[in-house]
Amino acid sequence: MLNAMVASTKRQAEAMIALLKLNPTEWEPVIYGQRIKKLFGHAKLIRPSEGVERSHCDWVLGSLVPNLCLSVTTVPPHWKIPQEHVE
C-alpha cells in the first residue's frame, strides 16, 4: 500500500519525498484537490504554496481522510491546517 505526500504541485511533493529521504516507491505525490480513487496507508501534508484556503481543508477532510487507513501528519510536524471554520 502506498503513502501520499500531498503538496500544491507534483514537483513539490516529489521534492519533499527526496528531502525527507523517503522511499519513492512507497510514497506517491498527490496534489491538493486531486481526485482520489485508492486507499493510502499514511499521508503527509505540505503547506500549500499559495496559502491555505477553505478548499484545501474541505478536500483533506472530504476526499483524503476517507481514503486513509492509518495516519495523516504534516511537514513540518507542528504545522496544521487552520480549522477556525469548523465548529
N, C-alpha and C positions, 0 to 999 in steps of 0.2 A: 504494500500500500504506500502510495506516495504522500508526501507532505507538501503543503502550499506555502510559498513565500509570496506575500501579497504586497504590491507596490503600484505606483501610478503608471509605470511602463514595464514591459517585459525586460528591457535592458537594465532598469534599476533593480528589479528583482534578481536577475542573474548576477549583477554586481554584488548584491548583498550576500547571495549564496557563496560567491567566491571569497568575499571579505571575511565572512564568518567561518570559512574553511569547512563548509558543509558538503556532503557528498552530493554532487549534482545529479546523480542517478536516483537519489532518494527525495529530492526537492524539485518541485515544479514551479516555475514562475507564473504567477496569476496576477491579473490586473484588476484593480477596483472596478466593479461594475460588470465584470466578465460573467457570462452565463456559465454556471457550474452544473455539470451533469454527472459527476462521480463523487465518491466518498474519499475524503482525505483523512489521514491519521492526525497530524498536527498542522497548525498554521502559525506563521509569524507575520505580523503586520508591520509595515514600514509606513511612517507618516507620509501621507500624500504630498507630493512636491508642490502642488497648487494650493495647499492648505486643506484642513479638514472641513467638510461640509456635511450637512444632514444626509445627503445622498450616500456618502461613504458609510455613515452609521447604519442607515437603512439597509444597505447592501450587505454589510457584515452580519447584522442581526437576522436579516431575512433570507439571504442566499448562502453565505459562507457557513455560519454556525450550524444550520440544519444538516450540512454535509460534512461535518467533522465528527469523528468518533472519539478523539482523545482530548486535545487541548488547543487553546489559542493563546499566544503570547505576543508581545510587541518588541520591537527593536528601536531604540534601547529599552531595556526591561521596565524602566519607570514611566515610559510614555504610555498614554491611553487616549482613546477616542473620547472627546467630551460627550457627556450624556446629560447635560442640563435639560434637554427636551424630554427626557424620559421621566415619567412621574411614578 
